[in-house]
Amino acid sequence: MENQVTQLLKAMVKPDYTACSYAFMQDGKIVCADAIGVIDKINNQPITTDCTFNVCSISKIYCTVCVMQLVDEGLIQLEDKVA
């Protein structure tokens, strides 16, 4: 699986993109991970799986999914107040 995902990312990462990385987890452990591209275009420094990213607006989507999972589990309701 790791090789297939890496090949797909290599095909998708273009020179005008900086980098891309991924990690798949199972039972709380990373089962495969890789990074494609460069983190510093000026110095052509390759990205590694240890690099961090600012997730910006993507974190809103992640938070929404987590909230909806709690709703599905009956732990909270959409009408509950946030404080």
PyMOL commands that set and color helices and strands:
alter all, ss='L'
color gray80, all
select helices_A, chain A and resi 2-12+58-72
alter helices_A, ss='H'
color red, helices_A
select strands_A, chain A and resi 19-26+29-40+45-46
alter strands_A, ss='S'
color yellow, strands_A
deselect
rebuild
show_as cartoon
